[in-house]
Amino acid sequence: MKEQEKAEIKRLSDQLDALNHKEPGLLASGEAEKLGELLREKDKLIEEIERLKGVRVQKLSKEAEKLQQLPFSRAITKKEQADMGSLKKAARGIVVVHPMTALGREMGLQEVTGFAKKAF
């Protein structure tokens, strides 16, 4: 679902970009009716993009809230990061969040952090 939302935002942004490139030509030709239609279409696209981005942020917030409620979290050492498979086997149900992902940025993480129900 995340990829579909990203793809939809990208598609709408591309359409908006195309309309922005058409605008100077219509301004120069003085076609007011086509220009008005173009501006209305741009407004619709901007509104839809903002709505989709809001939905995406809301989903991230819910996910961040769930992780923050887990009773145990700590930074993952470089050694553990190198052997993530054994870490995930040792601590079943661990969720690892990287600070450069959208979720990690939202949570304000500074280093790779693991969240779990039990200590690991």
Biopython code that builds the backbone (N, CA, C, O; Angstrom):
import numpy as np
from Bio.PDB.StructureBuilder import StructureBuilder

atoms = [
    (1, "MET", "N", (0.830, -1.205, 0.000)),
    (1, "MET", "CA", (0.000, 0.000, 0.000)),
    (1, "MET", "C", (0.862, 1.251, 0.000)),
    (1, "MET", "O", (0.524, 2.237, -0.654)),
    (2, "LYS", "N", (1.981, 1.219, 0.734)),
    (2, "LYS", "CA", (2.853, 2.388, 0.791)),
    (2, "LYS", "C", (3.375, 2.746, -0.591)),
    (2, "LYS", "O", (3.446, 3.920, -0.956)),
    (3, "GLU", "N", (3.744, 1.713, -1.361)),
    (3, "GLU", "CA", (4.294, 1.942, -2.694)),
    (3, "GLU", "C", (3.231, 2.536, -3.615)),
    (3, "GLU", "O", (3.536, 3.388, -4.451)),
    (4, "GLN", "N", (1.988, 2.089, -3.464)),
    (4, "GLN", "CA", (0.911, 2.635, -4.286)),
    (4, "GLN", "C", (0.706, 4.113, -3.981)),
    (4, "GLN", "O", (0.519, 4.918, -4.894)),
    (5, "GLU", "N", (0.742, 4.471, -2.704)),
    (5, "GLU", "CA", (0.572, 5.873, -2.330)),
    (5, "GLU", "C", (1.713, 6.716, -2.871)),
    (5, "GLU", "O", (1.499, 7.811, -3.391)),
    (6, "LYS", "N", (2.942, 6.190, -2.742)),
    (6, "LYS", "CA", (4.098, 6.910, -3.264)),
    (6, "LYS", "C", (3.986, 7.089, -4.767)),
    (6, "LYS", "O", (4.258, 8.169, -5.292)),
    (7, "ALA", "N", (3.586, 6.029, -5.459)),
    (7, "ALA", "CA", (3.451, 6.085, -6.911)),
    (7, "ALA", "C", (2.369, 7.077, -7.319)),
    (7, "ALA", "O", (2.530, 7.806, -8.298)),
    (8, "GLU", "N", (1.277, 7.106, -6.580)),
    (8, "GLU", "CA", (0.187, 8.035, -6.887)),
    (8, "GLU", "C", (0.627, 9.481, -6.663)),
    (8, "GLU", "O", (0.327, 10.353, -7.478)),
    (9, "ILE", "N", (1.336, 9.739, -5.560)),
    (9, "ILE", "CA", (1.850, 11.089, -5.297)),
    (9, "ILE", "C", (2.811, 11.495, -6.412)),
    (9, "ILE", "O", (2.772, 12.629, -6.888)),
    (10, "LYS", "N", (3.667, 10.574, -6.823)),
    (10, "LYS", "CA", (4.628, 10.851, -7.898)),
    (10, "LYS", "C", (3.905, 11.149, -9.208)),
    (10, "LYS", "O", (4.267, 12.084, -9.922)),
    (11, "ARG", "N", (2.887, 10.358, -9.521)),
    (11, "ARG", "CA", (2.130, 10.558, -10.767)),
    (11, "ARG", "C", (1.451, 11.921, -10.782)),
    (11, "ARG", "O", (1.499, 12.636, -11.783)),
    (12, "LEU", "N", (0.821, 12.276, -9.669)),
    (12, "LEU", "CA", (0.147, 13.572, -9.583)),
    (12, "LEU", "C", (1.151, 14.724, -9.638)),
    (12, "LEU", "O", (0.879, 15.765, -10.236)),
    (13, "SER", "N", (2.306, 14.532, -9.014)),
    (13, "SER", "CA", (3.340, 15.564, -9.052)),
    (13, "SER", "C", (3.854, 15.762, -10.469)),
    (13, "SER", "O", (4.123, 16.888, -10.886)),
    (14, "ASP", "N", (3.988, 14.671, -11.205)),
    (14, "ASP", "CA", (4.411, 14.762, -12.601)),
    (14, "ASP", "C", (3.378, 15.511, -13.443)),
    (14, "ASP", "O", (3.735, 16.327, -14.293)),
    (15, "GLN", "N", (2.097, 15.228, -13.200)),
    (15, "GLN", "CA", (1.033, 15.943, -13.919)),
    (15, "GLN", "C", (1.076, 17.433, -13.594)),
    (15, "GLN", "O", (0.921, 18.275, -14.478)),
    (16, "LEU", "N", (1.288, 17.750, -12.321)),
    (16, "LEU", "CA", (1.359, 19.140, -11.894)),
    (16, "LEU", "C", (2.536, 19.836, -12.564)),
    (16, "LEU", "O", (2.424, 20.981, -13.002)),
    (17, "ASP", "N", (3.655, 19.142, -12.640)),
    (17, "ASP", "CA", (4.839, 19.687, -13.286)),
    (17, "ASP", "C", (4.562, 19.970, -14.765)),
    (17, "ASP", "O", (4.972, 21.007, -15.287)),
    (18, "ALA", "N", (3.872, 19.056, -15.432)),
    (18, "ALA", "CA", (3.525, 19.249, -16.844)),
    (18, "ALA", "C", (2.632, 20.471, -17.015)),
    (18, "ALA", "O", (2.815, 21.248, -17.951)),
    (19, "LEU", "N", (1.673, 20.643, -16.121)),
    (19, "LEU", "CA", (0.796, 21.815, -16.190)),
    (19, "LEU", "C", (1.579, 23.105, -15.950)),
    (19, "LEU", "O", (1.317, 24.126, -16.586)),
    (20, "ASN", "N", (2.542, 23.051, -15.028)),
    (20, "ASN", "CA", (3.361, 24.235, -14.763)),
    (20, "ASN", "C", (4.175, 24.633, -15.994)),
    (20, "ASN", "O", (4.438, 25.815, -16.215)),
    (21, "HIS", "N", (4.574, 23.636, -16.798)),
    (21, "HIS", "CA", (5.331, 23.932, -18.013)),
    (21, "HIS", "C", (4.439, 24.492, -19.122)),
    (21, "HIS", "O", (4.922, 25.225, -19.986)),
    (22, "LYS", "N", (3.153, 24.161, -19.112)),
    (22, "LYS", "CA", (2.208, 24.674, -20.113)),
    (22, "LYS", "C", (1.792, 26.116, -19.828)),
    (22, "LYS", "O", (1.470, 26.875, -20.741)),
    (23, "GLU", "N", (1.805, 26.476, -18.552)),
    (23, "GLU", "CA", (1.279, 27.775, -18.127)),
    (23, "GLU", "C", (1.921, 28.969, -18.837)),
    (23, "GLU", "O", (1.185, 29.826, -19.326)),
    (24, "PRO", "N", (3.253, 29.074, -18.921)),
    (24, "PRO", "CA", (3.840, 30.251, -19.598)),
    (24, "PRO", "C", (3.394, 30.393, -21.047)),
    (24, "PRO", "O", (3.207, 31.511, -21.527)),
    (25, "GLY", "N", (3.220, 29.276, -21.750)),
    (25, "GLY", "CA", (2.758, 29.324, -23.140)),
    (25, "GLY", "C", (1.354, 29.877, -23.252)),
    (25, "GLY", "O", (1.056, 30.661, -24.153)),
    (26, "LEU", "N", (0.492, 29.465, -22.335)),
    (26, "LEU", "CA", (-0.886, 29.972, -22.356)),
    (26, "LEU", "C", (-0.945, 31.444, -21.959)),
    (26, "LEU", "O", (-1.757, 32.205, -22.486)),
    (27, "LEU", "N", (-0.080, 31.838, -21.028)),
    (27, "LEU", "CA", (-0.030, 33.260, -20.642)),
    (27, "LEU", "C", (0.400, 34.108, -21.836)),
    (27, "LEU", "O", (-0.161, 35.176, -22.079)),
    (28, "ALA", "N", (1.387, 33.634, -22.574)),
    (28, "ALA", "CA", (1.897, 34.389, -23.727)),
    (28, "ALA", "C", (0.860, 34.466, -24.842)),
    (28, "ALA", "O", (0.758, 35.492, -25.515)),
    (29, "SER", "N", (0.091, 33.401, -25.049)),
    (29, "SER", "CA", (-0.900, 33.393, -26.129)),
    (29, "SER", "C", (-2.163, 34.155, -25.742)),
    (29, "SER", "O", (-2.929, 34.566, -26.613)),
    (30, "GLY", "N", (-2.384, 34.346, -24.454)),
    (30, "GLY", "CA", (-3.532, 35.124, -23.993)),
    (30, "GLY", "C", (-4.845, 34.365, -24.038)),
    (30, "GLY", "O", (-5.905, 34.991, -24.074)),
    (31, "GLU", "N", (-4.815, 33.073, -24.038)),
    (31, "GLU", "CA", (-6.039, 32.270, -24.057)),
    (31, "GLU", "C", (-6.563, 32.130, -22.630)),
    (31, "GLU", "O", (-6.180, 31.205, -21.913)),
    (32, "ALA", "N", (-7.428, 33.034, -22.226)),
    (32, "ALA", "CA", (-7.912, 33.114, -20.848)),
    (32, "ALA", "C", (-8.717, 31.879, -20.446)),
    (32, "ALA", "O", (-8.600, 31.399, -19.318)),
    (33, "GLU", "N", (-9.536, 31.363, -21.368)),
    (33, "GLU", "CA", (-10.387, 30.223, -21.031)),
    (33, "GLU", "C", (-9.542, 28.985, -20.726)),
    (33, "GLU", "O", (-9.781, 28.297, -19.733)),
    (34, "LYS", "N", (-8.564, 28.706, -21.571)),
    (34, "LYS", "CA", (-7.685, 27.551, -21.347)),
    (34, "LYS", "C", (-6.824, 27.756, -20.110)),
    (34, "LYS", "O", (-6.539, 26.804, -19.383)),
    (35, "LEU", "N", (-6.407, 28.998, -19.867)),
    (35, "LEU", "CA", (-5.592, 29.300, -18.690)),
    (35, "LEU", "C", (-6.392, 29.069, -17.410)),
    (35, "LEU", "O", (-5.872, 28.507, -16.446)),
    (36, "GLY", "N", (-7.656, 29.500, -17.395)),
    (36, "GLY", "CA", (-8.522, 29.281, -16.238)),
    (36, "GLY", "C", (-8.724, 27.802, -15.963)),
    (36, "GLY", "O", (-8.710, 27.366, -14.812)),
    (37, "GLU", "N", (-8.912, 27.032, -17.028)),
    (37, "GLU", "CA", (-9.075, 25.579, -16.894)),
    (37, "GLU", "C", (-7.800, 24.952, -16.335)),
    (37, "GLU", "O", (-7.854, 24.073, -15.475)),
    (38, "LEU", "N", (-6.659, 25.412, -16.829)),
    (38, "LEU", "CA", (-5.368, 24.905, -16.364)),
    (38, "LEU", "C", (-5.168, 25.201, -14.879)),
    (38, "LEU", "O", (-4.702, 24.343, -14.129)),
    (39, "LEU", "N", (-5.520, 26.413, -14.458)),
    (39, "LEU", "CA", (-5.356, 26.794, -13.049)),
    (39, "LEU", "C", (-6.278, 25.980, -12.140)),
    (39, "LEU", "O", (-5.887, 25.605, -11.035)),
    (40, "ARG", "N", (-7.497, 25.708, -12.602)),
    (40, "ARG", "CA", (-8.423, 24.881, -11.811)),
    (40, "ARG", "C", (-7.867, 23.459, -11.677)),
    (40, "ARG", "O", (-7.932, 22.856, -10.606)),
    (41, "GLU", "N", (-7.324, 22.936, -12.770)),
    (41, "GLU", "CA", (-6.742, 21.589, -12.741)),
    (41, "GLU", "C", (-5.546, 21.547, -11.792)),
    (41, "GLU", "O", (-5.375, 20.580, -11.050)),
    (42, "LYS", "N", (-4.718, 22.595, -11.814)),
    (42, "LYS", "CA", (-3.564, 22.669, -10.912)),
    (42, "LYS", "C", (-4.018, 22.665, -9.457)),
    (42, "LYS", "O", (-3.432, 21.975, -8.623)),
    (43, "ASP", "N", (-5.058, 23.433, -9.152)),
    (43, "ASP", "CA", (-5.575, 23.484, -7.780)),
    (43, "ASP", "C", (-6.066, 22.112, -7.322)),
    (43, "ASP", "O", (-5.831, 21.715, -6.180)),
    (44, "LYS", "N", (-6.755, 21.383, -8.220)),
    (44, "LYS", "CA", (-7.242, 20.041, -7.873)),
    (44, "LYS", "C", (-6.069, 19.115, -7.581)),
    (44, "LYS", "O", (-6.093, 18.357, -6.612)),
    (45, "LEU", "N", (-5.036, 19.182, -8.431)),
    (45, "LEU", "CA", (-3.878, 18.313, -8.233)),
    (45, "LEU", "C", (-3.157, 18.627, -6.931)),
    (45, "LEU", "O", (-2.769, 17.715, -6.201)),
    (46, "ILE", "N", (-2.976, 19.895, -6.635)),
    (46, "ILE", "CA", (-2.293, 20.310, -5.403)),
    (46, "ILE", "C", (-3.076, 19.817, -4.191)),
    (46, "ILE", "O", (-2.496, 19.311, -3.231)),
    (47, "GLU", "N", (-4.392, 19.969, -4.243)),
    (47, "GLU", "CA", (-5.253, 19.539, -3.132)),
    (47, "GLU", "C", (-5.147, 18.024, -2.914)),
    (47, "GLU", "O", (-5.053, 17.564, -1.777)),
    (48, "GLU", "N", (-5.162, 17.255, -4.006)),
    (48, "GLU", "CA", (-5.087, 15.794, -3.902)),
    (48, "GLU", "C", (-3.716, 15.347, -3.388)),
    (48, "GLU", "O", (-3.633, 14.423, -2.579)),
    (49, "ILE", "N", (-2.656, 15.983, -3.843)),
    (49, "ILE", "CA", (-1.312, 15.656, -3.375)),
    (49, "ILE", "C", (-1.200, 15.896, -1.876)),
    (49, "ILE", "O", (-0.663, 15.059, -1.150)),
    (50, "GLU", "N", (-1.701, 17.023, -1.413)),
    (50, "GLU", "CA", (-1.662, 17.339, 0.018)),
    (50, "GLU", "C", (-2.465, 16.324, 0.833)),
    (50, "GLU", "O", (-2.053, 15.932, 1.925)),
    (51, "ARG", "N", (-3.617, 15.901, 0.295)),
    (51, "ARG", "CA", (-4.446, 14.919, 0.993)),
    (51, "ARG", "C", (-3.697, 13.594, 1.121)),
    (51, "ARG", "O", (-3.676, 12.987, 2.192)),
    (52, "LEU", "N", (-3.084, 13.151, 0.027)),
    (52, "LEU", "CA", (-2.347, 11.884, 0.059)),
    (52, "LEU", "C", (-1.151, 11.952, 0.999)),
    (52, "LEU", "O", (-0.859, 10.986, 1.704)),
    (53, "LYS", "N", (-0.465, 13.076, 1.013)),
    (53, "LYS", "CA", (0.672, 13.228, 1.925)),
    (53, "LYS", "C", (0.196, 13.206, 3.372)),
    (53, "LYS", "O", (0.873, 12.652, 4.238)),
    (54, "GLY", "N", (-0.950, 13.798, 3.639)),
    (54, "GLY", "CA", (-1.523, 13.782, 4.988)),
    (54, "GLY", "C", (-1.865, 12.379, 5.433)),
    (54, "GLY", "O", (-1.615, 12.014, 6.582)),
    (55, "VAL", "N", (-2.437, 11.584, 4.538)),
    (55, "VAL", "CA", (-2.771, 10.189, 4.839)),
    (55, "VAL", "C", (-1.501, 9.421, 5.150)),
    (55, "VAL", "O", (-1.466, 8.622, 6.086)),
    (56, "ARG", "N", (-0.461, 9.657, 4.370)),
    (56, "ARG", "CA", (0.816, 8.953, 4.559)),
    (56, "ARG", "C", (1.427, 9.288, 5.924)),
    (56, "ARG", "O", (1.895, 8.402, 6.639)),
    (57, "VAL", "N", (1.417, 10.571, 6.271)),
    (57, "VAL", "CA", (1.970, 11.005, 7.561)),
    (57, "VAL", "C", (1.168, 10.418, 8.713)),
    (57, "VAL", "O", (1.732, 10.010, 9.729)),
    (58, "GLN", "N", (-0.153, 10.377, 8.550)),
    (58, "GLN", "CA", (-1.010, 9.829, 9.606)),
    (58, "GLN", "C", (-0.702, 8.351, 9.833)),
    (58, "GLN", "O", (-0.656, 7.898, 10.977)),
    (59, "LYS", "N", (-0.490, 7.597, 8.754)),
    (59, "LYS", "CA", (-0.146, 6.183, 8.891)),
    (59, "LYS", "C", (1.205, 6.025, 9.572)),
    (59, "LYS", "O", (1.383, 5.136, 10.405)),
    (60, "LEU", "N", (2.159, 6.885, 9.223)),
    (60, "LEU", "CA", (3.471, 6.827, 9.866)),
    (60, "LEU", "C", (3.341, 7.131, 11.352)),
    (60, "LEU", "O", (3.988, 6.488, 12.179)),
    (61, "SER", "N", (2.513, 8.103, 11.693)),
    (61, "SER", "CA", (2.334, 8.473, 13.096)),
    (61, "SER", "C", (1.764, 7.312, 13.896)),
    (61, "SER", "O", (2.188, 7.063, 15.025)),
    (62, "LYS", "N", (0.805, 6.603, 13.314)),
    (62, "LYS", "CA", (0.224, 5.451, 14.007)),
    (62, "LYS", "C", (1.280, 4.384, 14.241)),
    (62, "LYS", "O", (1.356, 3.799, 15.321)),
    (63, "GLU", "N", (2.096, 4.133, 13.218)),
    (63, "GLU", "CA", (3.139, 3.112, 13.333)),
    (63, "GLU", "C", (4.180, 3.523, 14.377)),
    (63, "GLU", "O", (4.633, 2.696, 15.169)),
    (64, "ALA", "N", (4.555, 4.808, 14.371)),
    (64, "ALA", "CA", (5.521, 5.304, 15.347)),
    (64, "ALA", "C", (4.964, 5.177, 16.762)),
    (64, "ALA", "O", (5.688, 4.815, 17.690)),
    (65, "GLU", "N", (3.696, 5.470, 16.921)),
    (65, "GLU", "CA", (3.054, 5.370, 18.236)),
    (65, "GLU", "C", (3.059, 3.930, 18.740)),
    (65, "GLU", "O", (3.312, 3.684, 19.919)),
    (66, "LYS", "N", (2.780, 2.976, 17.846)),
    (66, "LYS", "CA", (2.801, 1.556, 18.236)),
    (66, "LYS", "C", (4.194, 1.148, 18.698)),
    (66, "LYS", "O", (4.338, 0.451, 19.703)),
    (67, "LEU", "N", (5.219, 1.580, 17.970)),
    (67, "LEU", "CA", (6.585, 1.214, 18.337)),
    (67, "LEU", "C", (6.988, 1.839, 19.662)),
    (67, "LEU", "O", (7.655, 1.201, 20.477)),
    (68, "GLN", "N", (6.588, 3.079, 19.878)),
    (68, "GLN", "CA", (6.959, 3.768, 21.117)),
    (68, "GLN", "C", (6.308, 3.104, 22.330)),
    (68, "GLN", "O", (6.825, 3.198, 23.443)),
    (69, "GLN", "N", (5.189, 2.441, 22.118)),
    (69, "GLN", "CA", (4.496, 1.782, 23.232)),
    (69, "GLN", "C", (5.115, 0.436, 23.599)),
    (69, "GLN", "O", (4.817, -0.114, 24.660)),
    (70, "LEU", "N", (5.973, -0.097, 22.732)),
    (70, "LEU", "CA", (6.625, -1.366, 23.072)),
    (70, "LEU", "C", (7.519, -1.141, 24.286)),
    (70, "LEU", "O", (8.185, -0.109, 24.374)),
    (71, "PRO", "N", (7.544, -2.085, 25.218)),
    (71, "PRO", "CA", (8.225, -1.878, 26.497)),
    (71, "PRO", "C", (9.747, -1.772, 26.427)),
    (71, "PRO", "O", (10.363, -1.234, 27.346)),
    (72, "PHE", "N", (10.367, -2.274, 25.358)),
    (72, "PHE", "CA", (11.822, -2.265, 25.346)),
    (72, "PHE", "C", (12.358, -1.729, 24.024)),
    (72, "PHE", "O", (11.900, -2.119, 22.951)),
    (73, "SER", "N", (13.332, -0.833, 24.117)),
    (73, "SER", "CA", (13.994, -0.333, 22.912)),
    (73, "SER", "C", (15.421, 0.056, 23.265)),
    (73, "SER", "O", (15.704, 0.501, 24.377)),
    (74, "ARG", "N", (16.311, -0.121, 22.299)),
    (74, "ARG", "CA", (17.695, 0.313, 22.486)),
    (74, "ARG", "C", (18.363, 0.428, 21.126)),
    (74, "ARG", "O", (17.873, -0.097, 20.127)),
    (75, "ALA", "N", (19.490, 1.126, 21.109)),
    (75, "ALA", "CA", (20.260, 1.280, 19.880)),
    (75, "ALA", "C", (20.873, -0.063, 19.491)),
    (75, "ALA", "O", (21.246, -0.860, 20.352)),
    (76, "ILE", "N", (20.970, -0.295, 18.212)),
    (76, "ILE", "CA", (21.565, -1.525, 17.698)),
    (76, "ILE", "C", (23.036, -1.245, 17.383)),
    (76, "ILE", "O", (23.352, -0.318, 16.637)),
    (77, "THR", "N", (23.933, -2.054, 17.959)),
    (77, "THR", "CA", (25.371, -1.837, 17.741)),
    (77, "THR", "C", (25.748, -2.194, 16.308)),
    (77, "THR", "O", (25.001, -2.880, 15.610)),
    (78, "LYS", "N", (26.913, -1.721, 15.879)),
    (78, "LYS", "CA", (27.404, -2.013, 14.524)),
    (78, "LYS", "C", (27.562, -3.518, 14.312)),
    (78, "LYS", "O", (27.262, -4.036, 13.236)),
    (79, "LYS", "N", (28.032, -4.209, 15.339)),
    (79, "LYS", "CA", (28.229, -5.657, 15.255)),
    (79, "LYS", "C", (26.882, -6.355, 15.038)),
    (79, "LYS", "O", (26.774, -7.271, 14.223)),
    (80, "GLU", "N", (25.853, -5.909, 15.778)),
    (80, "GLU", "CA", (24.516, -6.487, 15.627)),
    (80, "GLU", "C", (23.932, -6.151, 14.252)),
    (80, "GLU", "O", (23.243, -6.971, 13.644)),
    (81, "GLN", "N", (24.212, -4.946, 13.773)),
    (81, "GLN", "CA", (23.719, -4.551, 12.450)),
    (81, "GLN", "C", (24.325, -5.431, 11.361)),
    (81, "GLN", "O", (23.666, -5.754, 10.373)),
    (82, "ALA", "N", (25.594, -5.816, 11.553)),
    (82, "ALA", "CA", (26.270, -6.644, 10.568)),
    (82, "ALA", "C", (25.661, -8.047, 10.501)),
    (82, "ALA", "O", (25.675, -8.683, 9.447)),
    (83, "ASP", "N", (25.135, -8.521, 11.611)),
    (83, "ASP", "CA", (24.545, -9.858, 11.648)),
    (83, "ASP", "C", (23.079, -9.758, 12.086)),
    (83, "ASP", "O", (22.681, -10.306, 13.115)),
    (84, "MET", "N", (22.297, -9.050, 11.284)),
    (84, "MET", "CA", (20.902, -8.771, 11.620)),
    (84, "MET", "C", (20.075, -10.058, 11.711)),
    (84, "MET", "O", (19.139, -10.136, 12.506)),
    (85, "GLY", "N", (20.412, -11.055, 10.906)),
    (85, "GLY", "CA", (19.662, -12.310, 10.925)),
    (85, "GLY", "C", (19.679, -12.978, 12.279)),
    (85, "GLY", "O", (18.635, -13.407, 12.770)),
    (86, "SER", "N", (20.852, -13.075, 12.898)),
    (86, "SER", "CA", (20.924, -13.735, 14.206)),
    (86, "SER", "C", (20.249, -12.878, 15.280)),
    (86, "SER", "O", (19.681, -13.412, 16.232)),
    (87, "LEU", "N", (20.309, -11.562, 15.133)),
    (87, "LEU", "CA", (19.622, -10.680, 16.084)),
    (87, "LEU", "C", (18.118, -10.906, 16.021)),
    (87, "LEU", "O", (17.452, -10.997, 17.053)),
    (88, "LYS", "N", (17.590, -10.997, 14.810)),
    (88, "LYS", "CA", (16.145, -11.205, 14.662)),
    (88, "LYS", "C", (15.710, -12.594, 15.135)),
    (88, "LYS", "O", (14.581, -12.765, 15.595)),
    (89, "LYS", "N", (16.595, -13.579, 15.026)),
    (89, "LYS", "CA", (16.280, -14.913, 15.549)),
    (89, "LYS", "C", (16.311, -14.912, 17.069)),
    (89, "LYS", "O", (15.476, -15.548, 17.712)),
    (90, "ALA", "N", (17.273, -14.199, 17.644)),
    (90, "ALA", "CA", (17.418, -14.152, 19.097)),
    (90, "ALA", "C", (16.288, -13.360, 19.755)),
    (90, "ALA", "O", (15.797, -13.734, 20.820)),
    (91, "ALA", "N", (15.891, -12.292, 19.130)),
    (91, "ALA", "CA", (14.833, -11.431, 19.683)),
    (91, "ALA", "C", (13.643, -11.462, 18.729)),
    (91, "ALA", "O", (13.498, -10.596, 17.867)),
    (92, "ARG", "N", (12.805, -12.465, 18.899)),
    (92, "ARG", "CA", (11.626, -12.599, 18.038)),
    (92, "ARG", "C", (10.723, -11.377, 18.196)),
    (92, "ARG", "O", (10.498, -10.887, 19.302)),
    (93, "GLY", "N", (10.216, -10.906, 17.070)),
    (93, "GLY", "CA", (9.292, -9.780, 17.108)),
    (93, "GLY", "C", (9.962, -8.427, 17.169)),
    (93, "GLY", "O", (9.285, -7.415, 17.349)),
    (94, "ILE", "N", (11.285, -8.381, 17.021)),
    (94, "ILE", "CA", (11.991, -7.101, 17.063)),
    (94, "ILE", "C", (11.698, -6.314, 15.782)),
    (94, "ILE", "O", (11.629, -6.879, 14.691)),
    (95, "VAL", "N", (11.530, -5.004, 15.939)),
    (95, "VAL", "CA", (11.347, -4.115, 14.805)),
    (95, "VAL", "C", (12.528, -3.157, 14.816)),
    (95, "VAL", "O", (12.754, -2.447, 15.796)),
    (96, "VAL", "N", (13.277, -3.142, 13.726)),
    (96, "VAL", "CA", (14.456, -2.291, 13.630)),
    (96, "VAL", "C", (14.115, -1.093, 12.756)),
    (96, "VAL", "O", (13.606, -1.251, 11.646)),
    (97, "VAL", "N", (14.399, 0.123, 13.265)),
    (97, "VAL", "CA", (14.093, 1.348, 12.539)),
    (97, "VAL", "C", (15.384, 2.117, 12.296)),
    (97, "VAL", "O", (16.134, 2.407, 13.228)),
    (98, "HIS", "N", (15.632, 2.440, 11.035)),
    (98, "HIS", "CA", (16.823, 3.209, 10.660)),
    (98, "HIS", "C", (16.464, 4.699, 10.713)),
    (98, "HIS", "O", (15.356, 5.070, 10.326)),
    (99, "PRO", "N", (17.376, 5.561, 11.182)),
    (99, "PRO", "CA", (17.053, 6.984, 11.319)),
    (99, "PRO", "C", (16.826, 7.715, 9.999)),
    (99, "PRO", "O", (16.239, 8.797, 9.997)),
    (100, "MET", "N", (17.274, 7.157, 8.883)),
    (100, "MET", "CA", (17.112, 7.840, 7.607)),
    (100, "MET", "C", (15.820, 7.471, 6.885)),
    (100, "MET", "O", (15.531, 8.036, 5.831)),
    (101, "THR", "N", (15.041, 6.542, 7.421)),
    (101, "THR", "CA", (13.742, 6.229, 6.823)),
    (101, "THR", "C", (12.732, 7.278, 7.268)),
    (101, "THR", "O", (12.971, 8.026, 8.216)),
    (102, "ALA", "N", (11.607, 7.322, 6.574)),
    (102, "ALA", "CA", (10.569, 8.294, 6.926)),
    (102, "ALA", "C", (10.117, 8.101, 8.374)),
    (102, "ALA", "O", (9.918, 9.068, 9.109)),
    (103, "LEU", "N", (9.960, 6.847, 8.767)),
    (103, "LEU", "CA", (9.539, 6.544, 10.139)),
    (103, "LEU", "C", (10.600, 6.980, 11.138)),
    (103, "LEU", "O", (10.279, 7.572, 12.169)),
    (104, "GLY", "N", (11.857, 6.693, 10.839)),
    (104, "GLY", "CA", (12.956, 7.086, 11.726)),
    (104, "GLY", "C", (13.081, 8.593, 11.864)),
    (104, "GLY", "O", (13.342, 9.098, 12.956)),
    (105, "ARG", "N", (12.896, 9.315, 10.764)),
    (105, "ARG", "CA", (12.961, 10.788, 10.826)),
    (105, "ARG", "C", (11.818, 11.334, 11.663)),
    (105, "ARG", "O", (12.001, 12.254, 12.460)),
    (106, "GLU", "N", (10.629, 10.754, 11.474)),
    (106, "GLU", "CA", (9.473, 11.219, 12.238)),
    (106, "GLU", "C", (9.663, 10.988, 13.731)),
    (106, "GLU", "O", (9.275, 11.815, 14.557)),
    (107, "MET", "N", (10.269, 9.845, 14.065)),
    (107, "MET", "CA", (10.479, 9.507, 15.474)),
    (107, "MET", "C", (11.663, 10.277, 16.062)),
    (107, "MET", "O", (11.862, 10.274, 17.277)),
    (108, "GLY", "N", (12.439, 10.927, 15.216)),
    (108, "GLY", "CA", (13.590, 11.703, 15.691)),
    (108, "GLY", "C", (14.758, 10.831, 16.129)),
    (108, "GLY", "O", (15.512, 11.216, 17.023)),
    (109, "LEU", "N", (14.917, 9.686, 15.526)),
    (109, "LEU", "CA", (16.001, 8.781, 15.901)),
    (109, "LEU", "C", (17.339, 9.294, 15.393)),
    (109, "LEU", "O", (17.423, 9.900, 14.325)),
    (110, "GLN", "N", (18.384, 9.043, 16.176)),
    (110, "GLN", "CA", (19.734, 9.437, 15.791)),
    (110, "GLN", "C", (20.563, 8.238, 15.353)),
    (110, "GLN", "O", (21.565, 8.397, 14.655)),
    (111, "GLU", "N", (20.151, 7.033, 15.759)),
    (111, "GLU", "CA", (20.881, 5.820, 15.401)),
    (111, "GLU", "C", (19.894, 4.688, 15.174)),
    (111, "GLU", "O", (18.727, 4.775, 15.557)),
    (112, "VAL", "N", (20.377, 3.630, 14.548)),
    (112, "VAL", "CA", (19.522, 2.468, 14.276)),
    (112, "VAL", "C", (19.035, 1.922, 15.622)),
    (112, "VAL", "O", (19.832, 1.632, 16.514)),
    (113, "THR", "N", (17.732, 1.789, 15.748)),
    (113, "THR", "CA", (17.123, 1.415, 17.023)),
    (113, "THR", "C", (16.203, 0.213, 16.841)),
    (113, "THR", "O", (15.491, 0.094, 15.844)),
    (114, "GLY", "N", (16.238, -0.670, 17.829)),
    (114, "GLY", "CA", (15.359, -1.833, 17.819)),
    (114, "GLY", "C", (14.275, -1.682, 18.876)),
    (114, "GLY", "O", (14.534, -1.189, 19.974)),
    (115, "PHE", "N", (13.082, -2.099, 18.550)),
    (115, "PHE", "CA", (11.943, -2.054, 19.457)),
    (115, "PHE", "C", (11.401, -3.469, 19.596)),
    (115, "PHE", "O", (11.222, -4.168, 18.598)),
    (116, "ALA", "N", (11.139, -3.893, 20.825)),
    (116, "ALA", "CA", (10.644, -5.248, 21.052)),
    (116, "ALA", "C", (9.813, -5.317, 22.335)),
    (116, "ALA", "O", (9.826, -4.401, 23.157)),
    (117, "LYS", "N", (9.092, -6.432, 22.478)),
    (117, "LYS", "CA", (8.287, -6.644, 23.695)),
    (117, "LYS", "C", (9.141, -7.101, 24.847)),
    (117, "LYS", "O", (8.829, -6.827, 26.006)),
    (118, "LYS", "N", (10.247, -7.815, 24.531)),
    (118, "LYS", "CA", (11.136, -8.329, 25.577)),
    (118, "LYS", "C", (12.528, -7.763, 25.375)),
    (118, "LYS", "O", (12.892, -7.366, 24.268)),
    (119, "ALA", "N", (13.310, -7.727, 26.455)),
    (119, "ALA", "CA", (14.686, -7.238, 26.370)),
    (119, "ALA", "C", (15.513, -8.102, 25.414)),
    (119, "ALA", "O", (15.334, -9.318, 25.344)),
    (120, "PHE", "N", (16.402, -7.464, 24.695)),
    (120, "PHE", "CA", (17.284, -8.198, 23.784)),
    (120, "PHE", "C", (18.703, -7.702, 23.912)),
    (120, "PHE", "O", (19.595, -8.199, 23.224)),
]
sb = StructureBuilder()
sb.init_structure("model")
sb.init_model(0)
sb.init_chain("A")
sb.init_seg("    ")
for serial, (resi, resn, name, xyz) in enumerate(atoms, 1):
    if name == "N":
        sb.init_residue(resn, " ", resi, " ")
    sb.init_atom(name, np.array(xyz, "f"), 0.0, 1.0, " ", f" {name:<3s}", serial, name[0])
structure = sb.get_structure()
